[in-house]
Amino acid sequence: MHPELRSFLARFIGTVLLTLIPVIFMTFVSMPLSLNRHPGEPVRTDLPLRHMT
């Protein structure tokens, strides 16, 4: 593989990963906040029902 191509791919993959890490983190942090529970926990019936929109 050409050294410049290897350098480009390394930078490109690094940029993509550094962009996706905060997006994935915020998704998994904000889901329990919007659901008022963690996915997989039983639904609490004492809370009023909210639509997710």
C-alpha positions in Angstrom: 0.0 0.0 0.0 1.3 3.5 -0.8 2.5 5.4 2.2 0.4 8.4 1.5 -2.8 6.3 1.1 -2.0 4.6 4.4 -1.6 8.0 6.0 -4.8 9.3 4.5 -6.8 6.2 5.6 -5.4 6.4 9.1 -6.5 10.1 9.4 -9.8 9.4 7.8 -10.7 6.5 10.1 -9.5 8.5 13.1 -11.7 11.4 12.2 -14.7 9.2 11.7 -14.2 7.5 15.1 -13.6 10.7 16.9 -16.9 12.0 15.4 -18.9 8.9 16.2 -17.8 8.5 19.8 -19.6 11.6 21.2 -22.7 10.8 19.2 -22.9 7.2 20.5 -22.1 8.4 24.0 -24.9 11.0 23.9 -27.4 8.5 22.5 -26.8 6.1 25.4 -26.8 8.8 28.0 -30.0 10.6 26.7 -32.1 7.5 26.2 -32.6 6.7 29.9 -33.3 10.4 30.6 -36.1 10.6 27.9 -37.6 7.3 29.0 -37.3 8.0 32.7 -35.8 4.6 33.1 -33.1 2.4 31.7 -34.1 0.2 28.7 -34.9 -3.3 30.1 -36.2 -2.1 33.4 -39.8 -2.7 34.2 -42.1 0.2 33.3 -43.1 2.2 36.4 -46.9 2.6 36.6 -46.8 5.5 39.1 -45.4 7.9 36.5 -47.6 9.7 34.0 -47.3 8.5 30.4 -45.4 10.7 28.0 -45.0 10.5 24.3 -41.4 10.5 23.0 -41.9 13.3 20.5 
